[in-house]
Amino acid sequence: MDDSLDRRGAEARGLRQAREIEGHLAWLDSFTGTALGVLSIASGIYTYLGVSSLLDDTGALSVFAAMAYSIAVSVGIFVFWSYMLRLLPAVRSAASRIGLLASMALGSLAIVAMSSWLNAAALAGAAAVEQHLATTVQNYQGALERANTIAVSAQALGRDVARVRGSFEDLGEQEASGGLSGLAGRGAVFRLLRQKSDELSALEAQIASQQPLLDAAFAEGNATLSRMRALTVAPGPVEARSVEFSEEAVRLAGVITTLRQLSVAPLVVRAARDLSASVVLPQLDGGDDAVRSGQRATIDSVLTVLGQRAETLARAAESVIAMSPPADTTYTPISAADAVILYARNFVPSWAGAIAIDLLPAVLVLIVSVAQAAIRSGRDGVAVEDQMTLSELRGALIALREIEAGAPADPPRDAEAPPPPASDASARAAE
């Protein structure tokens, strides 16, 4: 007896909860369609702005095309979520729910593909393009600094050339005093040493002449970078700034190419190879064979030292040539929609808002599904007659009385009912 009372009490509580939830759903359903329509229209407006940024033409046909696309998106979003709000909470079988959930996931992906990224372009398109400009400036700055570093490293080879030149000049002074071949004066050995020191002096002067050009090119590159940075944050439409930015980028690319061409490292390598390969041996001017033999031995020693110094200088220049060159940087103008996708992680809030305005009804679908499940849970196991409210019972009684009042009275069976017809055999027997 107690178990029966507890069960009936639980059923009554579940039934009251189900009726309460039904009342709330009935009230919420009165404006759910309107709210869904507002969300769809808002998404369509931002979609229109995003599509407009993709179209190059600004004529009437482009405006009509953007409006048609945005209207189609608004209608599609409204119809899709209306289907989901009505059908998903109503189904009961697991297979039906899984199928509708899969359909909702597929539809959500389609909405993101056709609308959300355009909404993000409308919300953060200009900022994304500015981000692209700022990133391009950083890339160009890195390329400029790298090209200047290589050129400066090549200029530093001038000190190595000066050191080798100084060593040959010192050897020449020693030979002039007779410290090398034993023959004082400016003989054959002295002339050979002077020949190579003059070649190195010419190379040193050529390297030094490049320094002003290098400084001017680097200064011009920095000035161009400053103008590009100013265009990145300047007020006004970003499209107009992008055009001027592109012109500055082309100018800066030329400066970087100039810096790469001003590197004297290849010149030093060739000069170092020629230093030992192209030797004009002077005529030995010793007075006897012993002196000439000493001169020849000294010249051979000088040539050996010359080859060693040339190899050292060539290796130093080749190490500069082996330095990694500046990265190839080219500015490519992109649309606002492409910039939003390319720099998506820099604009997560904008992407979140763009997707939320399209997929927020999915939360409503889940809420209604949970509410309908709670209603069914509260009504399960309760007899139909126990689920009727007082107003429903009163309406049922009134309908029953109306039915009874309008139905004809049944005639008495013994007085008015006609006798059953006799069979043919009974009739012949009576005759």
C-alpha positions in Angstrom: 0.0 0.0 0.0 2.8 2.4 0.9 4.7 1.6 -2.3 1.6 2.3 -4.3 1.2 5.7 -2.6 4.9 6.6 -3.1 4.7 5.6 -6.8 1.5 7.7 -7.3 3.1 10.6 -5.5 6.2 10.4 -7.8 4.0 10.2 -10.8 2.1 13.3 -9.7 5.3 15.3 -9.1 6.7 14.3 -12.5 3.4 15.2 -14.1 3.4 18.6 -12.5 7.0 19.2 -13.6 6.1 18.2 -17.2 3.1 20.6 -17.2 5.3 23.4 -15.9 7.9 22.9 -18.6 5.2 22.7 -21.2 3.9 26.1 -20.1 7.4 27.6 -20.3 8.0 26.2 -23.7 4.6 27.5 -24.9 5.6 31.0 -23.8 9.1 30.8 -25.2 7.8 29.5 -28.5 5.8 32.7 -29.0 8.9 34.7 -29.8 11.5 32.1 -30.7 10.7 32.5 -34.4 11.2 36.2 -34.2 14.5 35.9 -32.4 15.7 33.4 -35.0 14.7 35.8 -37.8 16.6 38.6 -36.2 19.8 36.4 -35.9 19.4 35.4 -39.6 19.0 39.0 -40.8 22.0 40.1 -38.7 24.1 37.3 -40.2 22.9 38.3 -43.7 23.9 41.9 -43.2 27.5 41.0 -42.2 27.6 38.5 -45.0 26.7 41.3 -47.4 29.5 43.4 -46.1 31.9 40.5 -46.4 30.8 39.7 -50.0 31.1 43.3 -51.0 34.8 43.3 -49.9 35.4 40.4 -52.3 33.9 42.0 -55.4 36.1 44.3 -57.4 33.3 46.0 -59.3 31.1 48.5 -57.4 28.3 48.6 -60.0 24.6 47.8 -59.6 25.2 44.2 -60.7 27.7 43.6 -57.9 25.4 45.2 -55.3 22.6 43.0 -56.5 24.8 39.9 -56.4 25.9 40.6 -52.8 22.3 41.2 -51.7 21.1 38.0 -53.4 23.8 36.0 -51.6 23.2 37.6 -48.2 19.4 37.0 -48.6 20.0 33.4 -49.5 22.2 33.0 -46.5 19.6 34.5 -44.2 16.8 32.4 -45.5 18.9 29.2 -45.4 19.9 29.9 -41.7 16.3 30.6 -40.7 14.9 27.5 -42.4 17.7 25.2 -41.3 17.4 26.1 -37.6 13.5 26.1 -37.8 13.7 22.5 -39.0 16.1 21.6 -36.2 14.0 23.3 -33.5 10.9 21.4 -34.5 12.2 18.0 -35.4 15.2 17.2 -33.2 13.3 17.6 -29.8 10.4 15.6 -31.2 12.1 12.4 -32.2 12.5 9.6 -29.6 14.5 6.8 -31.2 18.3 6.8 -30.8 18.8 6.3 -34.6 16.6 9.3 -35.4 18.5 11.5 -32.9 21.9 10.5 -34.2 20.7 11.1 -37.8 19.4 14.6 -37.0 22.5 15.4 -34.9 24.7 14.4 -37.9 22.5 16.6 -40.1 22.9 19.5 -37.7 26.7 19.1 -37.7 26.8 19.0 -41.5 24.5 22.0 -41.7 26.6 23.9 -39.2 29.7 23.3 -41.3 27.9 24.6 -44.4 26.8 27.7 -42.5 30.4 28.4 -41.4 31.6 27.9 -45.0 29.1 30.2 -46.6 28.5 32.8 -44.0 30.7 32.8 -40.9 34.0 33.6 -42.6 32.4 36.4 -44.5 31.0 37.7 -41.2 34.6 37.6 -39.8 35.8 39.5 -42.8 33.2 42.2 -42.2 34.1 42.4 -38.5 37.9 42.3 -38.7 38.8 42.6 -42.4 40.4 46.0 -42.3 42.4 45.0 -39.2 43.5 41.8 -40.8 44.8 43.6 -43.9 46.7 46.0 -41.6 48.1 43.0 -39.9 49.3 41.7 -43.3 50.9 45.0 -44.0 52.7 45.0 -40.6 53.9 41.4 -41.2 55.2 42.4 -44.6 57.1 45.3 -43.1 58.7 43.0 -40.6 59.7 40.6 -43.4 61.2 43.4 -45.5 63.0 44.8 -42.4 64.6 41.4 -41.8 65.6 41.1 -45.4 67.1 44.6 -45.4 69.1 44.0 -42.3 70.3 40.7 -43.5 71.5 42.1 -46.8 73.2 45.0 -45.0 74.9 42.5 -42.6 76.3 40.5 -45.5 77.5 43.7 -47.2 79.2 45.0 -44.0 80.8 41.6 -43.5 82.2 41.9 -47.1 83.5 45.4 -46.3 85.3 43.9 -43.3 87.4 42.0 -45.8 89.2 45.3 -46.5 91.0 44.9 -43.2 92.2 41.4 -44.3 93.4 42.9 -47.6 95.2 45.7 -45.7 96.9 43.2 -43.5 98.2 41.1 -46.4 99.3 44.3 -48.2 101.1 45.5 -45.1 103.0 42.2 -44.8 104.2 42.5 -48.4 105.2 46.1 -47.9 107.2 45.0 -44.8 108.9 42.3 -46.8 109.7 44.8 -49.5 111.4 47.1 -46.9 113.4 44.2 -45.6 114.5 43.3 -49.1 115.5 47.0 -49.8 117.8 46.7 -46.8 119.1 43.3 -47.9 117.4 41.3 -45.2 115.8 38.7 -47.6 118.1 37.9 -50.5 121.2 39.4 -49.0 121.3 42.0 -51.9 120.4 45.4 -50.7 118.5 47.7 -53.0 115.5 47.5 -55.2 116.2 44.5 -57.2 114.0 41.7 -58.6 112.6 40.5 -55.3 111.8 44.0 -54.2 109.9 44.6 -57.5 107.9 41.4 -57.1 106.8 42.4 -53.6 106.0 45.9 -54.7 103.9 44.5 -57.5 101.7 42.5 -55.2 101.4 45.2 -52.6 100.2 47.6 -55.3 97.6 45.1 -56.5 96.3 44.7 -52.9 96.3 48.5 -52.5 94.1 48.8 -55.6 91.7 46.2 -54.2 91.7 47.9 -50.8 90.8 51.2 -52.4 88.0 49.6 -54.4 86.5 48.0 -51.3 86.7 51.4 -49.5 84.9 53.1 -52.4 81.9 50.8 -51.9 81.3 52.0 -48.3 79.5 55.3 -49.2 77.2 53.5 -51.6 76.5 50.9 -49.0 75.6 53.5 -46.4 73.4 55.5 -48.8 71.5 52.3 -49.8 70.9 51.3 -46.2 69.7 54.7 -45.3 67.3 54.7 -48.2 66.0 51.3 -47.2 65.4 52.5 -43.6 63.5 55.6 -44.9 61.3 53.4 -47.1 60.6 51.1 -44.1 59.5 54.2 -42.1 57.1 55.2 -44.8 55.7 51.6 -45.0 55.2 51.6 -41.2 53.4 54.9 -41.3 51.1 53.5 -44.0 50.3 50.5 -41.8 48.8 52.6 -39.1 47.6 55.6 -41.1 43.9 56.6 -41.0 41.7 56.1 -44.0 40.6 53.2 -46.1 43.1 50.4 -46.1 42.6 49.7 -49.8 44.1 53.1 -50.7 46.9 52.6 -48.3 47.6 49.2 -49.8 48.3 50.7 -53.2 50.8 53.1 -51.9 52.3 50.4 -49.7 52.8 48.2 -52.7 54.8 51.0 -54.4 57.0 51.4 -51.4 57.5 47.6 -51.3 58.8 47.6 -54.9 61.2 50.4 -54.1 62.5 48.6 -51.0 63.0 45.4 -52.9 65.2 47.4 -55.3 67.3 48.7 -52.4 67.7 45.1 -51.0 68.9 44.0 -54.5 71.4 46.9 -54.6 72.8 46.0 -51.2 73.3 42.4 -52.4 75.1 43.7 -55.5 77.4 46.0 -53.4 78.9 43.0 -51.6 82.7 42.9 -52.5 83.2 39.3 -51.4 83.1 37.8 -54.9 85.5 40.5 -56.0 87.9 39.6 -53.2 87.7 35.9 -54.1 88.7 36.6 -57.7 91.5 39.0 -56.6 92.8 36.4 -54.2 92.9 33.8 -56.9 94.7 36.2 -59.2 97.1 37.2 -56.6 99.0 33.9 -56.8 98.0 32.8 -60.3 99.0 36.0 -62.2 102.6 36.6 -61.1 104.9 38.5 -63.5 108.4 37.3 -62.5 111.0 40.1 -62.8 114.3 39.5 -64.5 117.0 38.5 -62.1 119.5 41.3 -61.9 122.2 39.8 -59.7 125.9 40.4 -60.6 126.9 36.7 -60.5 125.4 33.3 -60.4 125.5 33.1 -56.7 123.5 36.3 -56.3 121.0 35.3 -58.9 120.6 31.9 -57.3 119.8 33.7 -54.0 117.3 35.9 -55.7 115.6 32.9 -57.3 115.4 31.1 -53.9 114.0 34.2 -52.3 111.4 34.6 -55.1 110.3 31.0 -54.6 109.8 31.7 -50.9 107.9 34.8 -51.6 105.6 32.9 -54.1 105.0 30.3 -51.4 104.0 33.0 -48.9 102.0 34.7 -51.5 100.0 31.5 -52.2 99.3 31.0 -48.5 98.1 34.6 -48.0 96.0 34.4 -51.1 94.4 31.2 -49.9 93.6 32.7 -46.5 92.1 35.8 -48.1 90.0 33.6 -50.4 88.7 31.5 -47.6 87.7 34.6 -45.7 85.8 36.0 -48.7 84.1 32.6 -49.4 82.9 32.5 -45.8 81.1 35.8 -46.5 79.6 34.4 -49.7 78.4 31.3 -47.8 76.3 33.4 -45.5 72.6 32.7 -45.9 71.2 35.4 -48.2 68.1 37.5 -47.2 64.8 35.8 -47.7 63.0 36.6 -50.8 60.2 38.9 -49.7 57.4 40.0 -52.0 54.3 42.0 -51.0 51.1 40.4 -52.3 47.9 42.4 -51.8 45.1 40.3 -50.4 41.4 40.9 -49.8 39.9 41.3 -46.3 38.4 37.8 -46.4 41.7 36.2 -47.3 43.5 38.2 -44.6 41.0 37.1 -42.0 41.7 33.5 -42.8 45.5 33.9 -43.1 45.7 35.6 -39.7 42.8 33.8 -38.1 44.6 33.2 -34.8 45.2 36.9 -34.3 41.5 37.6 -34.5 40.0 34.8 -32.4 37.3 37.1 -30.8 36.1 38.2 -34.2 35.9 34.7 -35.5 34.1 33.6 -32.3 31.5 36.3 -32.8 31.0 35.6 -36.4 30.5 31.9 -35.8 28.3 32.4 -32.7 25.8 34.6 -34.5 25.2 31.7 -37.0 25.4 28.7 -34.6 23.7 30.2 -31.5 20.4 28.5 -32.5 22.1 25.1 -32.0 22.1 25.9 -28.3 18.4 26.6 -28.4 17.9 23.2 -30.2 19.7 21.4 -27.4 17.8 23.3 -24.7 14.4 22.4 -26.3 15.6 18.8 -26.7 16.5 18.5 -23.1 13.2 20.1 -22.1 11.1 17.8 -24.2 13.0 14.8 -22.8 12.2 16.0 -19.3 8.5 16.3 -20.3 8.4 12.8 -21.7 10.2 11.5 -18.6 7.6 13.1 -16.3 4.7 11.6 -18.3 6.0 8.1 -18.7 4.1 5.5 -16.7 1.2 7.9 -16.0 -2.2 6.8 -17.2 -3.9 9.0 -19.8 -6.8 9.8 -17.5 -4.4 10.9 -14.8 -2.6 13.3 -17.1 -5.8 15.3 -17.8 -6.0 18.6 -16.0 -9.3 20.0 -14.5 -9.9 22.2 -17.5 -9.2 19.3 -19.9 -11.7 17.1 -17.9 -14.3 19.8 -18.0 -13.9 20.2 -21.7 -14.2 16.4 -22.2 -17.4 16.3 -20.2 -19.0 19.1 -22.2 -18.0 17.4 -25.4 -19.5 14.1 -24.1 -22.8 15.8 -23.2 -23.0 17.5 -26.6 -22.5 14.1 -28.3 -25.2 12.5 -26.2 -27.6 15.3 -26.8 -27.3 15.2 -30.5 -27.5 11.3 -30.9 -31.0 9.7 -31.8 -32.7 7.5 -29.1 -32.4 3.7 -29.6 -36.0 2.1 -30.3 -37.2 -0.8 -28.1 -36.2 -4.1 -29.7 -39.4 -6.1 -28.7 -42.0 -3.6 -30.0 -40.6 -1.8 -33.0 -38.1 -4.2 -34.4 -39.4 -6.0 -37.4 -39.4 -9.8 -37.2 -36.6 -11.5 -38.9 -37.4 -12.7 -42.4 -38.5 -16.4 -42.7 -36.5 -18.7 -44.7 -37.8 -20.1 -48.0 -38.2 -23.6 -46.5 -40.4 -22.4 -43.7 -42.6 -20.5 -46.2 -43.3 -23.6 -48.3 -44.1 -25.6 -45.3 -46.7 -23.1 -44.2 -48.4 -23.3 -47.6 
